[in-house]
Amino acid sequence: MAGGLSKERARRLKLARESFHRSGKSVAEWAKEHGFSAALVYMVLGGKRTCLRGQSHRIAVKLGIKDGVVED
């Protein structure tokens, strides 16, 4: 999809956002528990980051938005 998110990525983002609603946990709480900036987590959930490397990649993998490996 040129200039936008693929359908699969959009679906995964939606599922990740819905999981926050189901759990009752805020994005800020989750970010703090995992050592991330809440602002960066919101950017990932909003599809504003490509999540190729670094913290964005780790956030996307931990939220199930992206298949990948997170090495601690």
DRENMARKOL-439727 format. One record per atom (N, C-alpha, C, O, CB): residue number from 1; residue in one letter; chain; atom name; x negated, y negated, z negated. Coordinates in nm, 3 decimals, always signed. Glycine has a CB too. Layout:
residues N
[kollo NUM a A CA [X Y Z]]
...
END
This chain:
residues 72
[kollo 1 m A N [-0.084 +0.117 +0.000]]
[kollo 1 m A CA [+0.000 +0.000 +0.000]]
[kollo 1 m A C [-0.089 -0.124 +0.000]]
[kollo 1 m A O [-0.152 -0.153 -0.102]]
[kollo 1 m A CB [+0.096 +0.001 -0.121]]
[kollo 2 a A N [-0.096 -0.196 +0.108]]
[kollo 2 a A CA [-0.183 -0.312 +0.118]]
[kollo 2 a A C [-0.133 -0.425 +0.030]]
[kollo 2 a A O [-0.015 -0.460 +0.031]]
[kollo 2 a A CB [-0.194 -0.358 +0.263]]
[kollo 3 g A N [-0.227 -0.483 -0.047]]
[kollo 3 g A CA [-0.193 -0.599 -0.129]]
[kollo 3 g A C [-0.111 -0.569 -0.252]]
[kollo 3 g A O [-0.064 -0.661 -0.319]]
[kollo 3 g A CB [-0.121 -0.696 -0.047]]
[kollo 4 g A N [-0.092 -0.442 -0.285]]
[kollo 4 g A CA [-0.012 -0.409 -0.402]]
[kollo 4 g A C [-0.053 -0.277 -0.461]]
[kollo 4 g A O [-0.152 -0.216 -0.421]]
[kollo 4 g A CB [+0.134 -0.407 -0.367]]
[kollo 5 l A N [+0.025 -0.234 -0.557]]
[kollo 5 l A CA [-0.003 -0.108 -0.624]]
[kollo 5 l A C [+0.054 +0.009 -0.544]]
[kollo 5 l A O [+0.158 -0.004 -0.480]]
[kollo 5 l A CB [+0.053 -0.109 -0.766]]
[kollo 6 s A N [-0.014 +0.123 -0.549]]
[kollo 6 s A CA [+0.042 +0.242 -0.488]]
[kollo 6 s A C [+0.165 +0.282 -0.569]]
[kollo 6 s A O [+0.180 +0.244 -0.685]]
[kollo 6 s A CB [-0.064 +0.359 -0.482]]
[kollo 7 k A N [+0.251 +0.359 -0.508]]
[kollo 7 k A CA [+0.371 +0.403 -0.578]]
[kollo 7 k A C [+0.336 +0.487 -0.700]]
[kollo 7 k A O [+0.400 +0.475 -0.804]]
[kollo 7 k A CB [+0.462 +0.484 -0.484]]
[kollo 8 e A N [+0.235 +0.572 -0.688]]
[kollo 8 e A CA [+0.194 +0.657 -0.799]]
[kollo 8 e A C [+0.140 +0.574 -0.914]]
[kollo 8 e A O [+0.174 +0.599 -1.030]]
[kollo 8 e A CB [+0.090 +0.759 -0.754]]
[kollo 9 r A N [+0.056 +0.478 -0.884]]
[kollo 9 r A CA [+0.000 +0.392 -0.990]]
[kollo 9 r A C [+0.111 +0.310 -1.057]]
[kollo 9 r A O [+0.112 +0.295 -1.179]]
[kollo 9 r A CB [-0.108 +0.298 -0.932]]
[kollo 10 a A N [+0.203 +0.258 -0.978]]
[kollo 10 a A CA [+0.315 +0.182 -1.034]]
[kollo 10 a A C [+0.398 +0.271 -1.126]]
[kollo 10 a A O [+0.444 +0.227 -1.231]]
[kollo 10 a A CB [+0.403 +0.123 -0.921]]
[kollo 11 r A N [+0.418 +0.396 -1.086]]
[kollo 11 r A CA [+0.495 +0.491 -1.168]]
[kollo 11 r A C [+0.422 +0.517 -1.300]]
[kollo 11 r A O [+0.485 +0.519 -1.406]]
[kollo 11 r A CB [+0.517 +0.624 -1.092]]
[kollo 12 r A N [+0.291 +0.537 -1.293]]
[kollo 12 r A CA [+0.214 +0.564 -1.415]]
[kollo 12 r A C [+0.212 +0.443 -1.508]]
[kollo 12 r A O [+0.219 +0.459 -1.630]]
[kollo 12 r A CB [+0.071 +0.604 -1.379]]
[kollo 13 l A N [+0.203 +0.324 -1.452]]
[kollo 13 l A CA [+0.208 +0.203 -1.534]]
[kollo 13 l A C [+0.342 +0.192 -1.605]]
[kollo 13 l A O [+0.348 +0.158 -1.724]]
[kollo 13 l A CB [+0.183 +0.078 -1.448]]
[kollo 14 k A N [+0.448 +0.221 -1.533]]
[kollo 14 k A CA [+0.582 +0.215 -1.592]]
[kollo 14 k A C [+0.595 +0.316 -1.707]]
[kollo 14 k A O [+0.649 +0.284 -1.812]]
[kollo 14 k A CB [+0.690 +0.243 -1.485]]
[kollo 15 l A N [+0.545 +0.438 -1.686]]
[kollo 15 l A CA [+0.550 +0.540 -1.790]]
[kollo 15 l A C [+0.470 +0.499 -1.913]]
[kollo 15 l A O [+0.512 +0.524 -2.026]]
[kollo 15 l A CB [+0.499 +0.673 -1.736]]
[kollo 16 a A N [+0.355 +0.437 -1.892]]
[kollo 16 a A CA [+0.273 +0.392 -2.005]]
[kollo 16 a A C [+0.346 +0.285 -2.084]]
[kollo 16 a A O [+0.346 +0.288 -2.207]]
[kollo 16 a A CB [+0.137 +0.339 -1.956]]
[kollo 17 r A N [+0.409 +0.190 -2.014]]
[kollo 17 r A CA [+0.485 +0.085 -2.084]]
[kollo 17 r A C [+0.602 +0.144 -2.160]]
[kollo 17 r A O [+0.631 +0.103 -2.272]]
[kollo 17 r A CB [+0.535 -0.021 -1.985]]
[kollo 18 e A N [+0.670 +0.241 -2.099]]
[kollo 18 e A CA [+0.784 +0.306 -2.165]]
[kollo 18 e A C [+0.741 +0.383 -2.288]]
[kollo 18 e A O [+0.817 +0.393 -2.385]]
[kollo 18 e A CB [+0.855 +0.399 -2.067]]
[kollo 19 s A N [+0.620 +0.438 -2.287]]
[kollo 19 s A CA [+0.575 +0.514 -2.404]]
[kollo 19 s A C [+0.559 +0.422 -2.525]]
[kollo 19 s A O [+0.578 +0.466 -2.638]]
[kollo 19 s A CB [+0.442 +0.584 -2.373]]
[kollo 20 f A N [+0.523 +0.296 -2.502]]
[kollo 20 f A CA [+0.517 +0.201 -2.613]]
[kollo 20 f A C [+0.656 +0.177 -2.671]]
[kollo 20 f A O [+0.672 +0.168 -2.793]]
[kollo 20 f A CB [+0.454 +0.068 -2.567]]
[kollo 21 h A N [+0.755 +0.166 -2.585]]
[kollo 21 h A CA [+0.893 +0.144 -2.632]]
[kollo 21 h A C [+0.942 +0.264 -2.712]]
[kollo 21 h A O [+1.006 +0.248 -2.816]]
[kollo 21 h A CB [+0.987 +0.118 -2.514]]
[kollo 22 r A N [+0.911 +0.385 -2.664]]
[kollo 22 r A CA [+0.955 +0.506 -2.734]]
[kollo 22 r A C [+0.885 +0.523 -2.869]]
[kollo 22 r A O [+0.947 +0.569 -2.965]]
[kollo 22 r A CB [+0.930 +0.628 -2.647]]
[kollo 23 s A N [+0.758 +0.488 -2.875]]
[kollo 23 s A CA [+0.681 +0.512 -2.998]]
[kollo 23 s A C [+0.705 +0.407 -3.105]]
[kollo 23 s A O [+0.683 +0.433 -3.224]]
[kollo 23 s A CB [+0.533 +0.516 -2.965]]
[kollo 24 g A N [+0.750 +0.290 -3.066]]
[kollo 24 g A CA [+0.769 +0.182 -3.161]]
[kollo 24 g A C [+0.640 +0.113 -3.199]]
[kollo 24 g A O [+0.638 +0.027 -3.287]]
[kollo 24 g A CB [+0.834 +0.235 -3.284]]
[kollo 25 k A N [+0.532 +0.150 -3.134]]
[kollo 25 k A CA [+0.400 +0.090 -3.160]]
[kollo 25 k A C [+0.379 -0.025 -3.061]]
[kollo 25 k A O [+0.407 -0.012 -2.942]]
[kollo 25 k A CB [+0.286 +0.196 -3.148]]
[kollo 26 s A N [+0.328 -0.136 -3.111]]
[kollo 26 s A CA [+0.303 -0.249 -3.023]]
[kollo 26 s A C [+0.173 -0.227 -2.945]]
[kollo 26 s A O [+0.087 -0.149 -2.985]]
[kollo 26 s A CB [+0.296 -0.380 -3.104]]
[kollo 27 v A N [+0.162 -0.298 -2.836]]
[kollo 27 v A CA [+0.038 -0.293 -2.757]]
[kollo 27 v A C [-0.078 -0.343 -2.841]]
[kollo 27 v A O [-0.188 -0.287 -2.835]]
[kollo 27 v A CB [+0.052 -0.378 -2.626]]
[kollo 28 a A N [-0.055 -0.447 -2.918]]
[kollo 28 a A CA [-0.161 -0.504 -3.003]]
[kollo 28 a A C [-0.209 -0.401 -3.106]]
[kollo 28 a A O [-0.329 -0.390 -3.131]]
[kollo 28 a A CB [-0.111 -0.632 -3.074]]
[kollo 29 e A N [-0.116 -0.327 -3.167]]
[kollo 29 e A CA [-0.153 -0.223 -3.263]]
[kollo 29 e A C [-0.239 -0.117 -3.196]]
[kollo 29 e A O [-0.344 -0.079 -3.248]]
[kollo 29 e A CB [-0.028 -0.159 -3.325]]
[kollo 30 w A N [-0.193 -0.069 -3.081]]
[kollo 30 w A CA [-0.265 +0.035 -3.009]]
[kollo 30 w A C [-0.405 -0.014 -2.972]]
[kollo 30 w A O [-0.503 +0.058 -2.989]]
[kollo 30 w A CB [-0.187 +0.077 -2.882]]
[kollo 31 a A N [-0.412 -0.137 -2.922]]
[kollo 31 a A CA [-0.542 -0.193 -2.882]]
[kollo 31 a A C [-0.637 -0.199 -3.000]]
[kollo 31 a A O [-0.754 -0.161 -2.989]]
[kollo 31 a A CB [-0.524 -0.334 -2.821]]
[kollo 32 k A N [-0.588 -0.246 -3.114]]
[kollo 32 k A CA [-0.672 -0.257 -3.233]]
[kollo 32 k A C [-0.720 -0.120 -3.279]]
[kollo 32 k A O [-0.837 -0.103 -3.314]]
[kollo 32 k A CB [-0.595 -0.328 -3.345]]
[kollo 33 e A N [-0.631 -0.021 -3.280]]
[kollo 33 e A CA [-0.666 +0.115 -3.321]]
[kollo 33 e A C [-0.776 +0.176 -3.234]]
[kollo 33 e A O [-0.858 +0.254 -3.281]]
[kollo 33 e A CB [-0.543 +0.204 -3.317]]
[kollo 34 h A N [-0.776 +0.138 -3.106]]
[kollo 34 h A CA [-0.872 +0.195 -3.012]]
[kollo 34 h A C [-0.990 +0.103 -2.982]]
[kollo 34 h A O [-1.075 +0.137 -2.899]]
[kollo 34 h A CB [-0.802 +0.229 -2.883]]
[kollo 35 g A N [-0.996 -0.013 -3.048]]
[kollo 35 g A CA [-1.110 -0.102 -3.032]]
[kollo 35 g A C [-1.110 -0.185 -2.905]]
[kollo 35 g A O [-1.217 -0.222 -2.856]]
[kollo 35 g A CB [-1.233 -0.024 -3.036]]
[kollo 36 f A N [-0.992 -0.214 -2.851]]
[kollo 36 f A CA [-0.981 -0.293 -2.729]]
[kollo 36 f A C [-0.914 -0.426 -2.758]]
[kollo 36 f A O [-0.846 -0.442 -2.858]]
[kollo 36 f A CB [-0.903 -0.217 -2.622]]
[kollo 37 s A N [-0.935 -0.521 -2.670]]
[kollo 37 s A CA [-0.865 -0.648 -2.676]]
[kollo 37 s A C [-0.721 -0.627 -2.630]]
[kollo 37 s A O [-0.697 -0.562 -2.529]]
[kollo 37 s A CB [-0.937 -0.756 -2.588]]
[kollo 38 a A N [-0.626 -0.681 -2.706]]
[kollo 38 a A CA [-0.485 -0.669 -2.667]]
[kollo 38 a A C [-0.461 -0.734 -2.531]]
[kollo 38 a A O [-0.383 -0.683 -2.451]]
[kollo 38 a A CB [-0.393 -0.733 -2.774]]
[kollo 39 a A N [-0.528 -0.845 -2.505]]
[kollo 39 a A CA [-0.512 -0.914 -2.377]]
[kollo 39 a A C [-0.555 -0.824 -2.261]]
[kollo 39 a A O [-0.489 -0.822 -2.157]]
[kollo 39 a A CB [-0.593 -1.044 -2.375]]
[kollo 40 l A N [-0.664 -0.751 -2.279]]
[kollo 40 l A CA [-0.711 -0.662 -2.173]]
[kollo 40 l A C [-0.614 -0.545 -2.153]]
[kollo 40 l A O [-0.589 -0.505 -2.039]]
[kollo 40 l A CB [-0.852 -0.608 -2.206]]
[kollo 41 v A N [-0.560 -0.492 -2.261]]
[kollo 41 v A CA [-0.462 -0.384 -2.249]]
[kollo 41 v A C [-0.338 -0.434 -2.173]]
[kollo 41 v A O [-0.285 -0.364 -2.087]]
[kollo 41 v A CB [-0.421 -0.329 -2.389]]
[kollo 42 y A N [-0.293 -0.555 -2.205]]
[kollo 42 y A CA [-0.178 -0.612 -2.132]]
[kollo 42 y A C [-0.210 -0.628 -1.983]]
[kollo 42 y A O [-0.123 -0.605 -1.899]]
[kollo 42 y A CB [-0.139 -0.747 -2.193]]
[kollo 43 m A N [-0.333 -0.669 -1.951]]
[kollo 43 m A CA [-0.371 -0.683 -1.810]]
[kollo 43 m A C [-0.368 -0.548 -1.739]]
[kollo 43 m A O [-0.321 -0.538 -1.625]]
[kollo 43 m A CB [-0.511 -0.746 -1.798]]
[kollo 44 v A N [-0.418 -0.444 -1.806]]
[kollo 44 v A CA [-0.416 -0.310 -1.747]]
[kollo 44 v A C [-0.272 -0.265 -1.726]]
[kollo 44 v A O [-0.237 -0.217 -1.619]]
[kollo 44 v A CB [-0.492 -0.209 -1.837]]
[kollo 45 l A N [-0.187 -0.282 -1.829]]
[kollo 45 l A CA [-0.047 -0.240 -1.819]]
[kollo 45 l A C [+0.029 -0.319 -1.712]]
[kollo 45 l A O [+0.126 -0.269 -1.655]]
[kollo 45 l A CB [+0.022 -0.256 -1.953]]
[kollo 46 g A N [-0.015 -0.441 -1.687]]
[kollo 46 g A CA [+0.050 -0.525 -1.586]]
[kollo 46 g A C [-0.004 -0.504 -1.446]]
[kollo 46 g A O [+0.042 -0.569 -1.352]]
[kollo 46 g A CB [+0.036 -0.668 -1.623]]
[kollo 47 g A N [-0.101 -0.413 -1.430]]
[kollo 47 g A CA [-0.157 -0.385 -1.299]]
[kollo 47 g A C [-0.251 -0.493 -1.249]]
[kollo 47 g A O [-0.278 -0.502 -1.129]]
[kollo 47 g A CB [-0.048 -0.366 -1.200]]
[kollo 48 k A N [-0.301 -0.576 -1.340]]
[kollo 48 k A CA [-0.388 -0.687 -1.303]]
[kollo 48 k A C [-0.535 -0.649 -1.295]]
[kollo 48 k A O [-0.617 -0.729 -1.249]]
[kollo 48 k A CB [-0.371 -0.799 -1.401]]
[kollo 49 r A N [-0.569 -0.528 -1.339]]
[kollo 49 r A CA [-0.708 -0.480 -1.337]]
[kollo 49 r A C [-0.717 -0.355 -1.250]]
[kollo 49 r A O [-0.623 -0.275 -1.245]]
[kollo 49 r A CB [-0.760 -0.451 -1.481]]
[kollo 50 t A N [-0.830 -0.339 -1.181]]
[kollo 50 t A CA [-0.847 -0.221 -1.096]]
[kollo 50 t A C [-0.888 -0.097 -1.176]]
[kollo 50 t A O [-0.870 +0.015 -1.129]]
[kollo 50 t A CB [-0.951 -0.249 -0.988]]
[kollo 51 c A N [-0.943 -0.117 -1.295]]
[kollo 51 c A CA [-0.978 -0.007 -1.386]]
[kollo 51 c A C [-1.081 +0.088 -1.328]]
[kollo 51 c A O [-1.071 +0.210 -1.347]]
[kollo 51 c A CB [-0.854 +0.070 -1.423]]
[kollo 52 l A N [-1.177 +0.035 -1.259]]
[kollo 52 l A CA [-1.280 +0.119 -1.197]]
[kollo 52 l A C [-1.390 +0.159 -1.295]]
[kollo 52 l A O [-1.449 +0.266 -1.282]]
[kollo 52 l A CB [-1.340 +0.047 -1.080]]
[kollo 53 r A N [-1.418 +0.073 -1.393]]
[kollo 53 r A CA [-1.527 +0.100 -1.487]]
[kollo 53 r A C [-1.506 +0.021 -1.615]]
[kollo 53 r A O [-1.415 -0.062 -1.624]]
[kollo 53 r A CB [-1.664 +0.065 -1.425]]
[kollo 54 g A N [-1.590 +0.048 -1.713]]
[kollo 54 g A CA [-1.589 -0.028 -1.837]]
[kollo 54 g A C [-1.463 -0.008 -1.920]]
[kollo 54 g A O [-1.399 +0.097 -1.915]]
[kollo 54 g A CB [-1.604 -0.172 -1.806]]
[kollo 55 q A N [-1.430 -0.110 -1.997]]
[kollo 55 q A CA [-1.317 -0.101 -2.088]]
[kollo 55 q A C [-1.184 -0.079 -2.016]]
[kollo 55 q A O [-1.099 -0.005 -2.064]]
[kollo 55 q A CB [-1.309 -0.225 -2.173]]
[kollo 56 s A N [-1.166 -0.143 -1.902]]
[kollo 56 s A CA [-1.041 -0.124 -1.827]]
[kollo 56 s A C [-1.023 +0.022 -1.789]]
[kollo 56 s A O [-0.913 +0.075 -1.799]]
[kollo 56 s A CB [-1.040 -0.212 -1.700]]
[kollo 57 h A N [-1.131 +0.086 -1.745]]
[kollo 57 h A CA [-1.126 +0.229 -1.710]]
[kollo 57 h A C [-1.088 +0.311 -1.833]]
[kollo 57 h A O [-1.000 +0.397 -1.825]]
[kollo 57 h A CB [-1.263 +0.276 -1.655]]
[kollo 58 r A N [-1.154 +0.284 -1.946]]
[kollo 58 r A CA [-1.125 +0.360 -2.068]]
[kollo 58 r A C [-0.980 +0.342 -2.113]]
[kollo 58 r A O [-0.915 +0.438 -2.155]]
[kollo 58 r A CB [-1.221 +0.318 -2.181]]
[kollo 59 i A N [-0.931 +0.221 -2.105]]
[kollo 59 i A CA [-0.791 +0.194 -2.143]]
[kollo 59 i A C [-0.697 +0.273 -2.053]]
[kollo 59 i A O [-0.605 +0.339 -2.102]]
[kollo 59 i A CB [-0.760 +0.043 -2.134]]
[kollo 60 a A N [-0.719 +0.266 -1.922]]
[kollo 60 a A CA [-0.631 +0.335 -1.827]]
[kollo 60 a A C [-0.631 +0.486 -1.849]]
[kollo 60 a A O [-0.526 +0.549 -1.841]]
[kollo 60 a A CB [-0.675 +0.304 -1.684]]
[kollo 61 v A N [-0.746 +0.543 -1.877]]
[kollo 61 v A CA [-0.754 +0.687 -1.901]]
[kollo 61 v A C [-0.681 +0.723 -2.030]]
[kollo 61 v A O [-0.602 +0.817 -2.033]]
[kollo 61 v A CB [-0.901 +0.734 -1.907]]
[kollo 62 k A N [-0.707 +0.648 -2.138]]
[kollo 62 k A CA [-0.644 +0.677 -2.267]]
[kollo 62 k A C [-0.492 +0.661 -2.262]]
[kollo 62 k A O [-0.421 +0.731 -2.334]]
[kollo 62 k A CB [-0.701 +0.586 -2.374]]
[kollo 63 l A N [-0.443 +0.572 -2.178]]
[kollo 63 l A CA [-0.298 +0.552 -2.165]]
[kollo 63 l A C [-0.235 +0.647 -2.063]]
[kollo 63 l A O [-0.113 +0.652 -2.050]]
[kollo 63 l A CB [-0.270 +0.408 -2.124]]
[kollo 64 g A N [-0.318 +0.723 -1.992]]
[kollo 64 g A CA [-0.264 +0.817 -1.893]]
[kollo 64 g A C [-0.229 +0.754 -1.760]]
[kollo 64 g A O [-0.162 +0.815 -1.677]]
[kollo 64 g A CB [-0.144 +0.884 -1.948]]
[kollo 65 i A N [-0.275 +0.632 -1.740]]
[kollo 65 i A CA [-0.249 +0.562 -1.614]]
[kollo 65 i A C [-0.339 +0.615 -1.504]]
[kollo 65 i A O [-0.304 +0.613 -1.386]]
[kollo 65 i A CB [-0.269 +0.410 -1.631]]
[kollo 66 k A N [-0.456 +0.662 -1.544]]
[kollo 66 k A CA [-0.558 +0.705 -1.450]]
[kollo 66 k A C [-0.617 +0.838 -1.497]]
[kollo 66 k A O [-0.637 +0.858 -1.617]]
[kollo 66 k A CB [-0.670 +0.598 -1.434]]
[kollo 67 d A N [-0.643 +0.927 -1.404]]
[kollo 67 d A CA [-0.716 +1.049 -1.436]]
[kollo 67 d A C [-0.863 +1.011 -1.445]]
[kollo 67 d A O [-0.914 +0.936 -1.362]]
[kollo 67 d A CB [-0.692 +1.163 -1.329]]
[kollo 68 g A N [-0.930 +1.062 -1.545]]
[kollo 68 g A CA [-1.071 +1.030 -1.558]]
[kollo 68 g A C [-1.125 +1.082 -1.688]]
[kollo 68 g A O [-1.057 +1.149 -1.765]]
[kollo 68 g A CB [-1.093 +0.880 -1.548]]
[kollo 69 v A N [-1.250 +1.049 -1.710]]
[kollo 69 v A CA [-1.323 +1.093 -1.828]]
[kollo 69 v A C [-1.364 +0.970 -1.907]]
[kollo 69 v A O [-1.408 +0.870 -1.851]]
[kollo 69 v A CB [-1.447 +1.178 -1.789]]
[kollo 70 v A N [-1.349 +0.979 -2.039]]
[kollo 70 v A CA [-1.395 +0.872 -2.127]]
[kollo 70 v A C [-1.502 +0.933 -2.216]]
[kollo 70 v A O [-1.475 +1.024 -2.295]]
[kollo 70 v A CB [-1.277 +0.809 -2.212]]
[kollo 71 e A N [-1.622 +0.883 -2.203]]
[kollo 71 e A CA [-1.733 +0.931 -2.286]]
[kollo 71 e A C [-1.752 +0.834 -2.400]]
[kollo 71 e A O [-1.769 +0.714 -2.379]]
[kollo 71 e A CB [-1.864 +0.946 -2.203]]
[kollo 72 d A N [-1.750 +0.886 -2.521]]
[kollo 72 d A CA [-1.768 +0.800 -2.639]]
[kollo 72 d A C [-1.910 +0.789 -2.681]]
[kollo 72 d A O [-1.940 +0.720 -2.779]]
[kollo 72 d A CB [-1.687 +0.852 -2.753]]
END
